[in-house]
Amino acid sequence: MTPTAIGSAQDAAPQAQRTSLKKLRTFARNKGAVIGIVILLVLAGAAIFAPLLTPYDPTAQDLSSAFLSPSAMHPFGTDDLGQDILARVMYGGRYTLAIGAVAVAIAAVIGVPLGLISGYVGGATDMLIQRVTDILLSFNPFLLALVLVAVFGVGIETVTIAAGVGVIPQFIRLARGQALSLREEVYIEAAIAFGESSTAILVRHVLRNALTPIIVYATLNIGVTILVAAGLGFLGLGVQPPTPEWGTMLGTARSFIFKASYQLTFPGLAIFLAVLSFNLVGDGLRDALDPSLRE
């Protein structure tokens, strides 16, 4: 390696560190993003450490303690089966947050490669992928998830996949747009001139440079998938009782909205805070990772 190349490599590391620190400071200065992180940490911490934070079993029934209002013994009250609502909200976070994250991961793993191939290859491949995408986009994500659950049945696995499929077309469109833009860059032409394969170019150059908007979009869409899963649960088509899941808790408690409104208040507030926090964090990541994406 020549002295010039060695010097360039040595300069690149400090420059990358300075860039990372600058992005971190930009994110930290965003008060909304910091609030979102705090809310997420609280929700995730409550879900992870639920056995240490509450003595109650979320599925244990005690009819003699049904419909107890919030008190020191039961801070969120009890439901119609005498189950502690605070315990169910804490444990329910494990399912609701996991469904949102896994569903987005499924959507990204399927949608991003299809979008990159569609935009980079073009031609008949692009037309075929985009026509399928148009068909999926004709459905609202919730309606598409509803159809899938109706076909394949209820259950946590089905709900997760259904929520993920609902946002796949958005990932395809996003990745395609990035590929269409990046394939015209000089370094892509240089890679082609040096004989790199299309697969290598897509992975090393196109995907790498498209990661920023994809990460931001994935973060924002976790909130969308949480709402889809909660909506299915509310209709009785999501995670089934007695498993504690926030949407299912809302659906079960809707019959008691006038008798014991607190049964809906706390799981509903948990859903609201989770969706809000992911949106705030997504906005913060957008501003920190790529200022050009600011609205």
C-alpha positions as CSV (number, residue, x, y, z in Angstrom):
1,M,0.0,0.0,0.0
2,T,1.4,3.4,-0.9
3,P,2.0,6.1,1.7
4,T,-0.8,8.2,0.2
5,A,-3.3,5.3,0.5
6,I,-2.1,4.7,4.1
7,G,-2.6,8.4,5.0
8,S,-6.1,8.4,3.4
9,A,-7.1,5.3,5.4
10,Q,-5.8,6.9,8.6
11,D,-7.7,10.1,8.0
12,A,-10.9,8.2,7.2
13,A,-11.3,6.8,10.7
14,P,-11.3,10.1,12.6
15,Q,-13.6,11.6,10.0
16,A,-16.1,8.8,10.4
17,Q,-15.9,9.2,14.2
18,R,-16.5,13.0,13.9
19,T,-19.5,12.3,11.6
20,S,-21.0,9.8,14.0
21,L,-20.6,12.1,17.0
22,K,-22.2,15.0,15.0
23,K,-25.2,12.8,14.2
24,L,-25.5,11.7,17.8
25,R,-25.4,15.3,19.0
26,T,-28.0,16.3,16.4
27,F,-30.2,13.5,17.7
28,A,-29.6,14.4,21.3
29,R,-30.6,18.1,20.7
30,N,-34.0,16.9,19.3
31,K,-36.1,17.1,22.5
32,G,-38.9,15.1,20.8
33,A,-36.6,12.3,20.0
34,V,-35.2,12.2,23.5
35,I,-38.7,12.1,24.9
36,G,-39.5,9.2,22.5
37,I,-36.4,7.3,23.6
38,V,-37.3,7.8,27.3
39,I,-40.9,6.5,26.7
40,L,-39.6,3.5,24.7
41,L,-37.2,2.7,27.5
42,V,-39.9,2.9,30.1
43,L,-42.3,0.7,28.1
44,A,-39.6,-1.8,27.2
45,G,-38.2,-1.9,30.7
46,A,-41.7,-2.5,32.1
47,A,-42.2,-5.4,29.7
48,I,-38.9,-7.0,30.3
49,F,-38.8,-6.6,34.0
50,A,-42.5,-7.2,34.6
51,P,-42.0,-10.2,36.9
52,L,-39.9,-7.9,39.2
53,L,-42.2,-4.9,39.0
54,T,-45.5,-6.6,39.8
55,P,-46.4,-9.6,42.0
56,Y,-49.5,-10.5,39.9
57,D,-49.8,-13.2,37.3
58,P,-51.3,-11.5,34.2
59,T,-53.5,-14.5,33.4
60,A,-54.5,-15.4,37.0
61,Q,-58.3,-15.0,37.5
62,D,-59.9,-14.1,40.7
63,L,-63.6,-13.3,40.3
64,S,-63.9,-12.1,43.8
65,S,-61.6,-9.2,42.8
66,A,-63.4,-8.3,39.6
67,F,-64.0,-4.7,38.6
68,L,-61.9,-3.2,41.4
69,S,-61.1,0.5,40.7
70,P,-57.5,1.7,40.7
71,S,-56.1,1.6,44.2
72,A,-52.8,1.1,46.0
73,M,-53.1,-2.7,45.7
74,H,-54.1,-2.5,42.0
75,P,-52.9,0.8,40.6
76,F,-54.7,0.2,37.3
77,G,-57.6,-1.7,38.8
78,T,-58.8,-5.2,37.8
79,D,-60.9,-6.4,34.8
80,D,-64.0,-8.5,34.7
81,L,-62.1,-11.6,35.5
82,G,-60.2,-10.1,38.4
83,Q,-57.0,-9.9,36.5
84,D,-54.6,-7.1,37.5
85,I,-54.6,-4.6,34.6
86,L,-51.2,-3.2,35.4
87,A,-49.6,-6.6,35.2
88,R,-51.4,-7.3,31.9
89,V,-50.3,-4.0,30.5
90,M,-46.7,-4.7,31.5
91,Y,-46.7,-8.2,30.1
92,G,-48.7,-7.1,27.1
93,G,-45.9,-4.8,26.1
94,R,-43.9,-7.9,25.3
95,Y,-46.3,-9.0,22.7
96,T,-47.4,-5.7,21.2
97,L,-43.9,-4.2,20.9
98,A,-42.5,-7.5,19.6
99,I,-45.3,-7.7,17.0
100,G,-44.5,-4.2,15.8
101,A,-40.8,-4.7,15.5
102,V,-40.9,-8.2,13.9
103,A,-43.6,-7.2,11.5
104,V,-41.5,-4.2,10.2
105,A,-38.5,-6.5,10.0
106,I,-40.5,-8.9,7.8
107,A,-41.6,-6.1,5.6
108,A,-38.1,-4.7,5.2
109,V,-36.5,-8.1,4.5
110,I,-39.0,-8.7,1.7
111,G,-39.7,-5.2,0.5
112,V,-36.3,-3.7,0.4
113,P,-34.6,-6.3,-1.9
114,L,-37.6,-6.3,-4.2
115,G,-37.5,-2.5,-4.4
116,L,-33.8,-2.4,-5.0
117,I,-34.0,-5.0,-7.8
118,S,-37.0,-3.3,-9.3
119,G,-35.3,0.1,-9.5
120,Y,-31.8,-1.1,-10.5
121,V,-32.7,-3.7,-13.0
122,G,-35.7,-2.0,-14.6
123,G,-37.5,-3.3,-17.7
124,A,-39.9,-6.2,-17.4
125,T,-38.7,-7.0,-13.8
126,D,-39.5,-3.5,-12.7
127,M,-42.9,-3.6,-14.4
128,L,-43.9,-6.9,-12.8
129,I,-42.8,-5.9,-9.3
130,Q,-44.5,-2.6,-9.5
131,R,-47.8,-4.0,-10.8
132,V,-47.9,-6.4,-7.8
133,T,-47.0,-3.4,-5.6
134,D,-49.9,-1.4,-7.0
135,I,-52.3,-4.2,-6.2
136,L,-51.1,-4.3,-2.6
137,L,-51.2,-0.5,-2.3
138,S,-54.9,-0.6,-3.4
139,F,-55.6,-2.1,0.0
140,N,-55.3,-0.1,3.3
141,P,-52.7,-1.9,5.5
142,F,-55.3,-2.7,8.0
143,L,-57.7,-4.1,5.5
144,L,-55.0,-6.2,3.9
145,A,-54.1,-7.6,7.3
146,L,-57.7,-8.2,8.0
147,V,-58.0,-10.3,4.8
148,L,-54.9,-12.3,5.6
149,V,-56.1,-13.1,9.1
150,A,-59.6,-14.1,7.8
151,V,-57.9,-16.5,5.3
152,F,-55.2,-18.0,7.6
153,G,-56.8,-17.7,11.0
154,V,-56.1,-15.9,14.2
155,G,-52.9,-16.1,16.3
156,I,-49.8,-14.1,17.2
157,E,-47.8,-15.5,14.2
158,T,-50.6,-14.7,11.7
159,V,-51.1,-11.2,13.1
160,T,-47.4,-10.5,13.0
161,I,-47.1,-11.6,9.3
162,A,-50.3,-9.8,8.4
163,A,-49.2,-6.6,9.9
164,G,-45.8,-6.9,8.1
165,V,-47.4,-7.7,4.7
166,G,-49.5,-4.5,5.0
167,V,-46.4,-2.3,4.8
168,I,-44.3,-4.3,2.3
169,P,-45.4,-2.2,-0.7
170,Q,-44.3,1.0,1.0
171,F,-40.8,-0.5,1.5
172,I,-40.7,-1.6,-2.1
173,R,-41.6,1.9,-3.3
174,L,-39.0,3.6,-1.0
175,A,-36.2,1.2,-2.0
176,R,-37.1,1.5,-5.7
177,G,-36.9,5.3,-5.5
178,Q,-33.5,5.1,-3.8
179,A,-32.2,2.6,-6.4
180,L,-33.4,4.7,-9.3
181,S,-31.5,7.7,-7.9
182,L,-28.4,5.9,-6.9
183,R,-27.8,3.9,-10.1
184,E,-27.0,7.2,-11.9
185,E,-24.2,8.0,-9.5
186,V,-20.6,8.1,-10.7
187,Y,-19.4,5.4,-8.3
188,I,-22.0,3.0,-9.6
189,E,-20.7,3.6,-13.2
190,A,-17.2,3.1,-11.9
191,A,-18.2,-0.2,-10.2
192,I,-19.7,-1.4,-13.5
193,A,-16.6,-0.4,-15.4
194,F,-14.5,-2.4,-13.0
195,G,-16.6,-5.5,-13.7
196,E,-18.5,-5.8,-10.4
197,S,-21.6,-8.0,-10.5
198,S,-25.1,-6.5,-10.2
199,T,-25.5,-8.3,-6.9
200,A,-22.3,-6.9,-5.5
201,I,-23.3,-3.4,-6.7
202,L,-26.7,-3.7,-5.1
203,V,-25.3,-4.8,-1.7
204,R,-22.1,-2.8,-1.5
205,H,-23.2,0.4,-3.1
206,V,-26.9,0.8,-3.6
207,L,-28.2,-0.8,-0.3
208,R,-25.4,0.8,1.8
209,N,-26.3,4.3,0.6
210,A,-30.0,3.7,0.8
211,L,-29.9,2.5,4.5
212,T,-30.6,5.9,6.0
213,P,-34.1,6.5,4.7
214,I,-34.9,2.8,5.1
215,I,-33.9,2.9,8.8
216,V,-36.0,6.0,9.3
217,Y,-39.0,4.6,7.5
218,A,-38.7,1.3,9.4
219,T,-38.8,3.2,12.8
220,L,-41.8,5.2,11.8
221,N,-43.7,2.1,10.5
222,I,-43.3,0.2,13.8
223,G,-46.0,2.5,15.1
224,V,-48.2,1.6,12.1
225,T,-47.8,-2.1,12.6
226,I,-48.6,-1.7,16.3
227,L,-51.9,0.0,15.4
228,V,-52.7,-2.7,12.8
229,A,-52.1,-5.5,15.4
230,A,-54.0,-3.6,18.1
231,G,-56.9,-3.0,15.6
232,L,-57.0,-6.8,14.9
233,G,-56.9,-7.5,18.6
234,F,-59.7,-5.1,19.2
235,L,-61.9,-6.9,16.7
236,G,-61.1,-10.2,18.3
237,L,-58.9,-11.3,15.3
238,G,-55.5,-10.8,16.9
239,V,-53.8,-12.3,19.9
240,Q,-56.3,-14.4,21.7
241,P,-57.2,-14.2,25.5
242,P,-55.9,-14.9,28.1
243,T,-52.7,-13.7,26.5
244,P,-52.2,-10.1,27.5
245,E,-51.9,-7.9,24.4
246,W,-52.9,-4.2,24.4
247,G,-55.3,-4.4,21.4
248,T,-56.9,-7.5,22.7
249,M,-57.4,-5.9,26.2
250,L,-59.2,-3.0,24.5
251,G,-61.5,-5.4,22.6
252,T,-62.3,-7.3,25.8
253,A,-63.0,-4.2,27.8
254,R,-65.2,-2.4,25.3
255,S,-68.3,-4.0,26.8
256,F,-67.5,-2.3,30.1
257,I,-66.7,1.2,28.8
258,F,-69.4,2.8,30.9
259,K,-69.1,0.5,34.0
260,A,-65.3,0.4,34.2
261,S,-63.7,2.8,31.7
262,Y,-60.3,2.4,33.3
263,Q,-60.1,-1.0,31.7
264,L,-59.8,0.7,28.3
265,T,-57.9,3.8,29.5
266,F,-54.6,2.2,30.4
267,P,-54.0,-0.2,27.5
268,G,-55.2,2.6,25.2
269,L,-52.7,5.0,26.7
270,A,-50.0,2.4,26.3
271,I,-50.7,2.0,22.6
272,F,-50.8,5.8,22.2
273,L,-47.4,6.3,24.0
274,A,-45.8,3.5,22.0
275,V,-46.9,4.8,18.6
276,L,-46.0,8.4,19.6
277,S,-42.5,7.4,20.8
278,F,-41.7,5.5,17.6
279,N,-42.8,8.5,15.6
280,L,-40.7,10.9,17.7
281,V,-37.6,8.7,17.4
282,G,-38.1,8.3,13.7
283,D,-38.3,12.0,13.2
284,G,-35.1,12.4,15.3
285,L,-33.3,9.8,13.3
286,R,-34.4,11.5,10.1
287,D,-33.0,14.8,11.1
288,A,-29.8,13.3,12.5
289,L,-28.9,10.8,9.8
290,D,-29.9,12.9,6.7
291,P,-30.9,16.5,7.1
292,S,-32.0,16.6,3.5
293,L,-35.0,14.4,4.5
294,R,-36.4,17.1,6.7
295,E,-39.8,18.3,5.6
